[in-house]
């Protein structure tokens, strides 16, 4: 899920199944003092960046409440509470939607931590750079395992940065100079070591899940066009570019991804607003609104209010106060 600020390397692909995306290697910019990171992503705080990406670190998500939806390898996966899921280093993934009440932990582990921690045969699966099977490795934890894992994650958050700041920057980082920090790196690193092994034991002993839908070619095409920045295209032009009628594209998109096209496009525009606003040329709010593809400031304000429960100037003022 996590896309850090900083360099994103674009990689072309000849794989037909991945042809609806441009693969991107995201740089999480973790400092040398850290073996990984951990934070709680919340829909009410977190700026959703809908870019498909991967990174050299292993990522684990634990859904606390609500639902989140990923597109991986041309297939849609929706995950519910108590689900533990794994995103391997070479596994391209795109968070396309989440419920308004969604909360999920994001844990990231450096390759160096995995090498040091996984010495016995029981943990060799953690050294893989991609999932050996098609889809997403995941399991629904038993209540007692979920409670234990969540308590450990909660304890590791003690000494971390402000939740608003983490969700705004660490989640999908619009600020190019943001770097994750923790008050006690050694304690965090020790906790991440234990957390990694605990989660793997839960996965191995748990039952795999699969709430998956293979995407229709027109839906893949729409995702590709929208991910390339064509959020300003009207529905008629987008449907024509996808080789489908407007009604068919809208119906298939909503049915397969579980989110209406209009909501998905507004989420894209919202994330691009933050990108535009944080660029070095110092765009005004209004300039960033139009550069992101919104038709008017009124449309932008309505979308922002629906997403975060307050106006944009409140969030931007909080950011200024943190700097």
C-alpha positions as CSV (number, residue, x, y, z in Angstrom):
1,X,0.0,0.0,0.0
2,X,2.8,2.3,0.9
3,X,4.2,4.8,-1.6
4,X,6.9,6.9,-0.1
5,X,8.0,10.3,-1.3
6,X,11.2,10.5,-3.2
7,X,12.3,8.6,-6.3
8,X,9.9,6.4,-8.2
9,X,11.6,4.4,-10.9
10,X,9.3,3.6,-13.9
11,X,9.8,0.2,-15.3
12,X,8.2,-1.0,-18.6
13,X,6.7,-4.5,-18.8
14,X,5.9,-6.8,-21.6
15,X,3.7,-9.0,-19.5
16,X,0.2,-9.0,-20.9
17,X,-1.3,-9.6,-17.6
18,X,0.4,-6.5,-16.2
19,X,-0.2,-4.4,-19.3
20,X,-2.8,-2.2,-17.7
21,X,-0.2,-0.6,-15.4
22,X,3.2,1.0,-15.5
23,X,5.4,-0.7,-12.9
24,X,7.0,1.6,-10.4
25,X,9.7,0.9,-7.9
26,X,9.0,3.2,-4.9
27,X,11.9,4.4,-2.6
28,X,10.7,4.3,1.0
29,X,13.8,6.2,2.1
30,X,14.2,4.4,5.4
31,X,17.2,5.6,7.4
32,X,20.1,3.3,8.3
33,X,19.0,3.3,12.0
34,X,15.7,1.5,11.0
35,X,15.0,-2.1,10.0
36,X,11.6,-1.1,8.9
37,X,8.6,0.9,9.9
38,X,5.1,0.6,11.2
39,X,2.0,2.8,11.2
40,X,-1.8,2.7,11.4
41,X,-3.4,3.9,8.2
42,X,-6.9,5.4,8.7
43,X,-9.2,6.5,6.0
44,X,-10.2,9.6,7.9
45,X,-6.5,10.7,8.1
46,X,-4.7,9.0,5.3
47,X,-4.2,10.6,1.8
48,X,-5.0,7.8,-0.6
49,X,-2.5,7.5,-3.5
50,X,-3.8,5.2,-6.1
51,X,-0.5,4.4,-7.9
52,X,0.5,0.9,-8.7
53,X,3.9,0.3,-7.3
54,X,6.3,-2.1,-5.5
55,X,9.4,-1.7,-3.3
56,X,12.4,-3.7,-2.2
57,X,11.0,-4.1,1.3
58,X,8.5,-6.8,2.4
59,X,5.1,-5.3,3.4
60,X,2.5,-6.7,5.7
61,X,-1.0,-5.3,6.3
62,X,-3.3,-6.2,9.1
63,X,-6.9,-4.9,8.7
64,X,-8.3,-3.7,12.0
65,X,-11.7,-2.5,10.8
66,X,-13.5,-1.8,7.5
67,X,-12.3,-3.2,4.2
68,X,-9.5,-2.4,1.7
69,X,-9.3,-3.4,-1.9
70,X,-6.1,-4.0,-3.9
71,X,-5.6,-4.8,-7.6
72,X,-2.7,-7.2,-8.0
73,X,-1.7,-9.0,-11.2
74,X,-4.9,-8.0,-13.0
75,X,-7.1,-9.3,-10.2
76,X,-9.1,-7.5,-7.5
77,X,-8.8,-8.6,-3.9
78,X,-11.0,-7.2,-1.0
79,X,-9.8,-7.8,2.6
80,X,-11.9,-7.6,5.7
81,X,-11.1,-7.2,9.5
82,X,-8.6,-9.6,11.0
83,X,-7.0,-10.3,7.6
84,X,-3.2,-10.5,7.5
85,X,-1.8,-10.0,4.0
86,X,1.7,-10.0,2.5
87,X,3.0,-7.9,-0.3
88,X,6.4,-9.2,-1.5
89,X,9.2,-7.0,-2.9
90,X,8.5,-7.7,-6.6
91,X,4.7,-7.8,-6.2
92,X,3.2,-4.8,-8.0
93,X,0.1,-3.7,-6.0
94,X,-2.4,-0.9,-6.2
95,X,-4.8,0.2,-3.4
96,X,-7.9,1.1,-5.3
97,X,-10.5,1.6,-2.5
98,X,-11.1,1.3,1.2
99,X,-14.2,1.8,3.3
100,X,-14.8,5.1,5.0
101,X,-14.1,3.5,8.4
102,X,-11.0,1.5,7.3
103,X,-8.1,1.1,9.7
104,X,-5.2,-1.1,8.9
105,X,-1.6,-1.5,10.1
106,X,1.2,-1.2,7.6
107,X,4.4,-2.9,8.6
108,X,7.5,-2.8,6.3
109,X,10.6,-4.9,6.7
110,X,14.0,-4.3,5.1
111,X,15.8,-7.2,3.3
112,X,18.6,-7.0,5.8
113,X,16.2,-7.6,8.7
114,X,14.8,-10.6,6.9
115,X,18.2,-12.1,6.3
116,X,19.2,-11.7,9.9
117,X,15.9,-12.9,11.4
118,X,15.1,-15.9,9.1
119,X,17.8,-18.5,9.6
120,X,15.8,-21.7,10.1
121,X,13.8,-23.5,7.4
122,X,10.6,-22.5,9.0
123,X,11.0,-18.9,7.8
124,X,12.6,-19.4,4.4
125,X,9.3,-18.3,2.7
126,X,10.0,-14.8,4.0
127,X,13.0,-14.5,1.8
128,X,11.0,-14.8,-1.4
129,X,10.9,-11.6,-3.5
130,X,7.5,-12.5,-5.0
131,X,4.5,-14.7,-4.0
132,X,5.1,-18.2,-5.3
133,X,1.4,-18.6,-6.0
134,X,-0.9,-16.4,-8.1
135,X,-2.6,-13.7,-6.1
136,X,-2.0,-12.5,-2.5
137,X,-0.8,-14.5,0.4
138,X,-3.2,-13.8,3.2
139,X,-5.1,-15.4,6.1
140,X,-7.8,-14.4,8.5
141,X,-6.4,-14.5,12.0
142,X,-8.2,-16.2,14.9
143,X,-9.5,-13.7,17.4
144,X,-6.8,-14.5,20.0
145,X,-4.0,-14.3,17.3
146,X,-5.4,-11.0,16.0
147,X,-5.6,-9.5,19.5
148,X,-2.0,-10.5,20.3
149,X,-0.7,-9.1,16.9
150,X,-2.6,-5.9,17.3
151,X,-1.3,-5.4,20.9
152,X,2.3,-5.8,19.7
153,X,1.7,-3.3,16.9
154,X,0.1,-0.9,19.2
155,X,3.0,-1.1,21.6
156,X,5.5,-0.5,18.8
157,X,3.7,2.7,17.9
158,X,4.6,4.2,21.3
159,X,7.3,6.7,20.5
160,X,6.4,7.1,16.9
161,X,5.5,10.3,15.1
162,X,2.1,12.0,15.4
163,X,-0.7,9.9,13.7
164,X,-1.8,12.8,11.5
165,X,1.7,13.3,10.3
166,X,2.3,9.6,9.7
167,X,-0.9,9.2,7.7
168,X,-0.3,12.3,5.7
169,X,3.3,11.7,4.9
170,X,4.4,8.2,5.7
171,X,1.3,6.7,4.2
172,X,1.7,8.1,0.7
173,X,4.1,11.0,1.4
174,X,3.6,14.1,-0.7
175,X,6.5,15.9,0.9
176,X,9.8,15.1,-0.8
177,X,11.9,15.6,2.4
178,X,9.9,13.4,4.8
179,X,11.8,10.6,6.5
180,X,10.2,8.2,9.0
181,X,11.4,8.5,12.6
182,X,10.8,6.8,16.0
183,X,11.9,7.9,19.4
184,X,13.5,4.5,20.2
185,X,14.9,2.9,17.0
186,X,16.4,-0.1,18.8
187,X,13.2,-1.0,20.5
188,X,11.3,-0.6,17.3
189,X,13.8,-2.8,15.4
190,X,13.6,-5.5,18.1
191,X,9.8,-5.4,18.0
192,X,9.7,-5.6,14.2
193,X,11.9,-8.7,14.3
194,X,9.5,-10.5,16.7
195,X,6.4,-9.2,14.8
196,X,7.8,-10.5,11.5
197,X,8.2,-14.1,12.8
198,X,4.9,-14.0,14.7
199,X,3.0,-12.9,11.6
200,X,4.6,-15.7,9.5
201,X,3.7,-18.3,12.1
202,X,0.1,-17.1,12.0
203,X,0.2,-17.3,8.2
204,X,1.6,-20.8,8.0
205,X,-0.9,-22.2,10.5
206,X,-3.8,-20.2,9.2
207,X,-6.2,-20.8,6.3
208,X,-5.6,-18.9,3.1
209,X,-8.2,-16.5,1.9
210,X,-9.3,-15.5,-1.7
211,X,-12.0,-12.9,-2.3
212,X,-10.8,-12.2,-5.9
213,X,-12.2,-11.1,-9.2
214,X,-10.2,-11.3,-12.5
215,X,-10.5,-7.9,-14.2
216,X,-12.1,-7.5,-17.6
217,X,-9.7,-6.0,-20.3
218,X,-11.8,-2.8,-20.5
219,X,-11.4,-2.3,-16.7
220,X,-7.7,-2.9,-17.0
221,X,-7.5,-0.4,-19.8
222,X,-9.4,2.2,-17.8
223,X,-7.1,1.7,-14.8
224,X,-4.1,2.2,-17.1
225,X,-5.4,5.4,-18.7
226,X,-6.4,6.9,-15.3
227,X,-3.1,5.9,-13.7
228,X,-1.3,7.7,-16.5
229,X,-3.0,11.0,-15.5
230,X,-6.0,11.1,-17.7
231,X,-8.4,12.1,-14.9
232,X,-9.7,15.0,-16.9
233,X,-11.1,12.7,-19.6
234,X,-14.9,12.7,-19.7
235,X,-16.6,9.4,-19.4
236,X,-17.5,9.2,-23.1
237,X,-13.9,9.8,-24.2
238,X,-12.6,7.3,-21.6
239,X,-15.1,4.7,-22.7
240,X,-14.2,5.2,-26.3
241,X,-10.5,4.8,-25.5
242,X,-11.3,1.5,-23.7
243,X,-13.3,0.2,-26.6
244,X,-16.6,0.1,-24.7
245,X,-19.8,2.1,-24.3
246,X,-20.0,4.5,-21.4
247,X,-22.7,2.4,-19.7
248,X,-20.8,-0.8,-20.1
249,X,-17.5,0.6,-18.7
250,X,-19.2,2.2,-15.8
251,X,-21.1,-1.0,-14.9
252,X,-18.1,-3.3,-15.3
253,X,-15.8,-1.0,-13.3
254,X,-18.2,-0.7,-10.4
255,X,-19.0,-4.4,-10.4
256,X,-15.4,-5.7,-10.6
257,X,-13.7,-3.1,-8.4
258,X,-16.5,-2.6,-6.0
259,X,-16.2,1.2,-6.3
260,X,-18.1,3.5,-8.7
261,X,-16.0,5.1,-11.4
262,X,-16.8,8.6,-10.2
263,X,-15.5,7.8,-6.7
264,X,-12.3,6.3,-8.0
265,X,-11.6,9.2,-10.3
266,X,-12.3,11.7,-7.5
267,X,-9.9,9.8,-5.2
268,X,-7.2,10.0,-8.0
269,X,-7.8,13.7,-8.4
270,X,-7.5,14.2,-4.6
271,X,-4.2,12.4,-4.4
272,X,-2.9,14.4,-7.4
273,X,-4.0,17.6,-5.7
274,X,-1.6,16.9,-2.9
275,X,1.2,16.0,-5.3
276,X,0.7,19.2,-7.2
277,X,0.4,21.4,-4.1
278,X,3.7,20.1,-2.7
279,X,5.8,20.6,-5.9
280,X,8.7,23.1,-5.8
281,X,6.9,25.7,-7.9
282,X,4.6,26.4,-5.0
283,X,1.2,26.2,-6.7
284,X,-1.7,28.0,-5.0
285,X,-4.5,25.8,-3.8
286,X,-6.7,26.8,-6.8
287,X,-3.9,26.1,-9.3
288,X,-3.3,22.7,-7.7
289,X,-7.0,21.9,-7.9
290,X,-7.2,22.5,-11.6
291,X,-3.8,20.8,-12.3
292,X,-5.2,17.7,-10.5
293,X,-8.1,17.5,-12.9
294,X,-11.0,18.9,-10.9
295,X,-13.5,20.9,-12.9
296,X,-14.0,23.5,-10.2
297,X,-13.0,24.5,-6.7
298,X,-16.5,23.7,-5.5
299,X,-16.2,20.1,-6.8
300,X,-12.8,19.7,-5.1
301,X,-14.1,21.1,-1.8
302,X,-17.1,18.7,-1.8
303,X,-14.8,15.7,-2.6
304,X,-12.3,16.7,0.1
305,X,-15.0,17.2,2.7
306,X,-16.6,13.8,2.0
307,X,-13.2,12.1,2.3
308,X,-11.8,13.8,5.5
309,X,-14.8,15.4,7.2
310,X,-13.3,18.9,7.0
311,X,-12.2,21.5,4.5
312,X,-8.8,21.4,2.7
313,X,-7.5,24.5,4.5
314,X,-7.7,22.8,7.8
315,X,-5.5,19.9,6.6
316,X,-3.0,22.3,4.9
317,X,-2.9,24.4,8.1
318,X,-2.0,21.3,10.1
319,X,0.8,20.5,7.7
320,X,2.2,24.0,8.0
321,X,2.2,23.7,11.8
322,X,4.1,20.4,11.7
323,X,6.9,21.9,9.6
